[in-house]
Amino acid sequence: MLRFRPTKIELVKLQRRLALSQRVKKILKDRLAILTTQFIQTARRAITARQRLAEAIARAVRAAGTAGGYHGAIALERALVASEADVSLTAATKNVAGARLPVLELNLPEVVLPAYDLVHTSSLVDDAAAAGRDALPAIIVLAQLERALEVLGAEIQRTKRISNALEHLVVPGLERAIRSLSMKFEERDREEKARLKHIKVLRAHTESSESPGRTDVTQ
């Protein structure tokens, strides 16, 4: 509950706070609209990314199964282990309506020749290694989008709470306080006008009583 002093200065302060609260409420509603739009777009991209990752993993599993069936599981595992390479991930953020969204960039080394024995392996191993390598970017893209959805969801909830507090608590409380003070000042003004009018009447009556009466002299 707002506590305030019944003064004109306090009324001006409350009016300024109300104007500021209304501006902030509008800004928050605009921010909420932007965040919600971004959330929907990111969710759609995440659905597509999830489908692409599922397809990439399915291709990698099929290629590995075919190569394993031809060369044997142990030989395939040795070849794939030999084809392992160091990868790096660059992480950053971008600002969307105040929300810090992740930006991930996968850095894959360029493969010139496979590290495994090309003489005793077939192109099936090449396909399995390539399919596994192709699945990595899809994993990173989906991870980035999933994390962005978490951040956006949290920001949307926080913005909604603040906006609702302003709309249903702060702004109505300020409006009630302003109305209460305004009514008090109007009542004071009416009382002051009535008092001044009463004083004026009393003064006029007093002056009339104290003035000497006129005497008519007839020749």
N, C-alpha and C positions, 0 to 999 in steps of 0.2 A: 504494500500500500504506500502511495506517495505521501510524503510529509513535506509541507511547505509553509512558509510564512505568508500571512495575508497582506502582502504589500504589492504595490504596482511594479516594483522591480522584479519581484518573484513571478508575477504574471508574465512579464516580458521574457524572462528566462524560460518559463514553461512553454510559451509560444514558440521560442526558438528551438527548444528541444523537440517539440512536436513537429516542426517543419523539418528538422534534421532526421528524425525518426521516419517520417514519411518518405524522405529522399532515399534513406538507407533501405527502406522496405521495397521501394521500386527497383533499386540497384540489385537487391537480393533476388527479386522475382525475375529480373532479366538474366542474372547469373544462373538461376535455377533452370530457366528455359534453355540456356546455352549448354549447361551440363547435361540436361536430360536429352537434348538432341545429340550431343556427343556420345552419351551412353548408348543410345539406340543404334547409332552408326557403328560404334565399336562392337556392340553385340552382334550385329549383322556380319561384320568382318570376322569376328571370332567364330561364328558358325561356319563361314566359308573356309577359314583357316583350319578348323577342326576336321572338316571333310577332306581338305587337301592333305593334312597330316595322316589321316586314316588311310587314304589312298597310297601315300608314299610309304607308309609302314607295311601296307599290304603288298606293294611291289617288292619291297626289300625282303619280306618274309618269303614270298614266292621265289625270288631270285636265289635267296640263300637255300631254300629247300631244294630247288633244282640243282644248284651247284653241289650241295651236300649229297644229294642222291647220286650224282655222277662221280665225284671225287672222294666221297666219304666225309663224315662229320669232322674227323680229326684233321684231315688235310685241309679242309675248308677253314677250320678254326685257325690253323697255323698261317694260312695265307692271309686271312683277314687281320690277324694280329700283326703280321708283318706290314700290312697296308695302313696301320694306324699312323696318324699324324697329329702334331700339336695344333690345336686351334685356340683362338683367343676371342674374347667377347668384350666389346666396348659398350659401356653402359652410360647413359645420360638421361636427362629429363627435358620435357617441354612443358610450357605453361599454357593451360587451356582454362580460361576463366578462373584463374587462381589455383587450379588443381595441377599438381606436378605429376605428369604422366611419364612413364618410363619409355626410353628409346634404346633398344638393344640392336647392336650390329655385330653379326658373326663374321669373323675373319678366318677364312679357310685358306690354307697354303695351296699354291698351284701345284697340281700333280703332273709331272712330266712323264715319268715312267713308274709303274707299280714297284713296290719294294719286294714283292714276293717273286718266287721262281717262275718266270714266264715259260720256261721249257716244259715243266711238268704240270702246268695248269692250263685250263682252257679259258675261252672267253666267258664261260659261265661264272667263273670267279670274278672276272672283271665286272660283269653285270651286277653281281651281288655286292661288291665293294662300292660301285657307283650308286646303286640304289640306297645303300646305307648312308652314303655321303650326301645324297640328295635329300634325305629325310631330315638332316640336321637343320637347314634353314626353316623348314616348316615347323619344327619344334620351337625354335627361337621366336618365330612370328606369333605362334599361338601363346607362348609364355608371356610375351609382351602385351598382347591383347587381353589376356586373362588378368594380368596385374593391373592394366589400365581400367578394366571393369571394376575391380575391387576399389581402386582409388576413387573413381567416379561415383560409385555407389555410396562410399563413405562421405564424400563431399556433398552429394545430393541430400543425404539424410541430415547432415549437419546444417546445411543451408536451409532446409525445410524447418528444422527446429528453431533456428534464429528468426526466420521469416514469420513463423506462426507465433512466436513469443512477441514479436513486434506488433503483429496484426491483431492479436487477441488479448494481449496484456498491456504492453507499453503504450501503444497509441491510444487505446480506449481509456487507460488510466490518466494519461496526460489530458485528453479531451474532457474527462470528468473534472479534473482539477481546474482546468481553465474555465469551464462553465461555472464551477463553484465560486471561484474567485471573482469572475465577471459579475455574477449575481450579487455577491457581497458588495462589490464596488458600486453597482447600480443602486442597491438598497441604501448604501451610505450617501450616494449623491442625492437620492430622493429625500432622505432625512435631512441632509444639509440644506437643500433647497427649501424644504418646509420650515426648517428652523430659521433660515434667513428671512423668509417671508413673514414668519411670525414676529421676528425682531423688528422688521420694517414696519409692520402694522402697529406694534407697541410704541415704536419711536414716533410714528406719525400721530398716534393718539396722545402721547405725552406732550409733544410739541404743541398740539392743538389746545390741550388743557392749560399749559403754562403761558400761552400768548395772551396779552391784555385785551379785554373786550373794547369795542369801539363805542364812543358816547356821542349821540347826535345832539347838537346844540342848535336850538331854534331861536332865531331873532324875533 
